[in-house]
Amino acid sequence: MSLRINDTVPDFTAETDQGTIRFHDWIGDSWAILFSHPKDFTPVCTTEFGAVARLDAEWKKRGVKVIGISVDGVEEHRKWKADIAAAGGAAPTFPIIADVGLEVSKAYDMLPAQAVLPENRTPADSQTVRAVYIIGPDKKLKLSMTYPMTVGRNFAEVLRAVDALQTSANKGVSTPADWQVGQDVIIPVAVNDEAAREKFGEFRKVLPYLRYAKVPG
């Protein structure tokens, strides 16, 4: 069964380049991002790890823990991080899960249950392992994205999505297309105009079901 929004994400115990973790315990009371890769020492993924490393202060500002996962082992992860730092201009401080046996990849529905990796595997053998999962403190999946091998992920968009998810969760609002922090939000349809004025003050009604307001509080 596929992993869907608001499902509790699978818990697991795994080795990382920073030691053994139990995933739900590792998340704790934080938000978390799990982003997956088909193999170490691949060009697109190397640029992505560098992009995530450069955003370290932004993740911390939002209370977000980041963890990578790849199908290679711990020693490969440690060596790969040196390449990532050299190419990306920032050293990754977050852990990388060693999913050699594909247990996590299968639990998160990245690969078929019967999938196995050949001895001399290539990235093509695990190419569907190109996903991003944003997970809330309640351990539920809030958002997921899957990318093909040839398209690098946009982590500015992942960061924007985190801002939108946190604003929605904390303020009881929705966000419009292309929303950025500081812009107006959408008042939920379930809130009538009278209740909307009490919570939001003045608001702008474009359609009966589309009302914009400043973020409350």
N, C-alpha and C positions, 0 to 999 in steps of 0.2 A: 504494500500500500504506500502511496506517495505521501510525503510529508507536506502538510498543508498549514496555512496561516492559522494561528491560535492552537495548533497541536503542541503538546509538551514535547520538546525535542528529546531524542534518545540520550540517555546517560551512558557513559562508557568510561572505562579505565584505559589509559594509553600511555606509551612512552613518548616523551618529547626530548628535544635537545636540551631542555632545562629540567629534566627529571620526570617522574611519573605523576600524572594528574588523574583525578576523578572529575569528569567534566562539570557536573552540576555543582560540586563543591568549589571548583575553580572559578565558576561564574560568580558564586556567592550572591551578593545583593546588587551586583552591577548589571549593566547592559553588556552584551558581548557580540562580537563578530567572529564567525568562523568562515574562513575563506580557503578554498581548496584548489589543489594544483595536481596535474597529471604526472609530474616528474620534476626532480631537481635539475638544475643546470640547463633549463630551457629558456630561450630568449624572452618571450613575452612575459612569462611568470617572473623572471628576474626583474624586469622593469616594474612589475606590479608590487613586488615585495619592497622595492625601493620607494615607490609612491606611498605605501602604507607606513614605512619607516619615517618618511619625511613629515607625516601627519601625526607623529607621536604626541605632541603637545595638544593637538586638537582632540584626539581620542580621550586623553586624560581629562581635559577640561569638561568633557561631557560624561565622565564616569563610565567610559566604554573600555572593556578589555578586548584585545585583539589576539587571535590565535590562528596560525596557518596550519595546513595539513597537506602532506604530499605522500606518495606511495613509496618513497625511499626511506632509508633508515636514518637513525640518529646521527651517525658519523657523517653521512652525506649532507644532512641538514647543516651541521656545523661548518663544513667546508664551503657549502653553498653560500652561507651568510657572508663570508669574506668577499665573494664575487658580488653579492648584492650591495654591500657597502661600497665597493670600488665603483660599481656602475651607477648606483643610485644616489651616492653622496650622503647617505645616512645609514648607520648600522642598525639592523633590526634588533630590538630589545625584547620582542614578543616571542613566545615559544612556537615551535613547529612540531606538529604531531607526526610520528612515524607510523603510517598506516600501511605497512608492508603487506599484511594479510588481507587488506581491504575491508576489515570489519567495520570501521567507521563509515567508509564510503558506501557500503551496502546498507548500513543502518539508516543513513541519510538519503537513501534512494538516488545516489549518484551513479550507481552501476547495477546491472542485473544481479540477482541473488546468486546465479550460477557463474558469475564472472571470475576468471582466474587470470593471473599475469604470467606470461611465459618467462623462462629463465633470462633471456636477453631481451627484456621488454623495452619498448619504445614509448614515447608519449602517446602515440596513436592507440596503444593498447588500453589506455585509461583516459582517453580524451574527454569523456563526459564528466570527469572530475574537474569541473571549472565552475564552481558555484560560490555564491556568497549567501550567508545566512545571518540575519540580524535577530538577536534573541533578547528578550526582555528579562528583567530580574526575576520574573515569575517562571522562568525557564520555558516560556512559550515562544514559538516562532512568530516573529512580527513581519518579516519580509524576506523574500528569497529571490535571487537572480541567477541565471545560468548563462554562461558565455561560451561561444565556440573557441577552438584552439587559436584562431588567427586574430581575434579581436581582444585587445587589452581592456581590462576593466577600468571604469571611470570612478576613482575613489572620491573625487569631489562630489559625485552624485550619491555615493554611499554615505558620505558625511552629511549631505543635505537630507537624505532619507532619515538618518538618525535624528537630526534636528526636528524634522516633521513628525516622526513617530513619538519623540519625547514630548513635543508640544501638544500633540493630540492626546497623549496619555495623561499629561499633567493638567491640561486646561479644558479637556472635554470639547475639543473643536476638531474641525477638519481643515485640510490645507488645499488650496487650489493648485492647478498645474504650474510647474516651475517656481513654486513658492520658495522664498528665502527668509531667513530670520529677520524680523523687523517689519515684514509685510503683513497686510491684513489676512485674517483667517476666515473660514466659512463657519457660520452658525449651523449646528445640526438641525435637520428638518424637524426632529422630534421636539425642539424647543420652540414654543409659540412666540409671537412678537412681544407679548407682555413680559414673559419670562426672559426673553432676549434682552429687553431694555433694562431689566433689573440686573442682569449679569454683565452685559456688555456696554450699557449706556447707549449712545447713538450708534446706529448701524446703517448700512447702505443696502437697500433692497433692489436687486437687479431683476429678479424674477420672484414669484411667490415662494419658490423653494431655494433660491440662491441669494443669501444675505451675507454681506461682508462686514467684519468688525475688527477693531484692534484686539490683540491678545489680552484677555482680562488679567488684571493684576500686575 
